[in-house]
Amino acid sequence: MSDKPVGLAQSLAGRDKGELFFVLKQDGKEVLLADGKQRKLAHPKRKNLRHVRFLPESGYEAVSDLIGDRPLDAELRRAMAKYKATVNN
């Protein structure tokens, strides 16, 4: 997977409930999610659309400049840390 993420989502079900992820791809009723830490770009999490909540575009736009066109796991982790810092303040 080498495409830039398209947004942010929060897991609503499963053992990763409440966790934030970058949405790598949306396919019909499923999405591919990665966070660069537990779920790496090489092995993204496949999740049903019913089990995720998409976060506002403004949140993703604030951190998208940290992610290149061919993202790395470290870039995802850095962007997620920045997003969490802005949300908590």
Buried (B, 14 or more C-beta within 10 A) or exposed (E): BEEEBBBBBBBBEEEBEEBBBBBBBBEEEBBBBBBBEEBBBEEBBEBEBEBBEBBEEEBBEBBBEBBEEEBEBEBBBBBBEBBEEEEEE
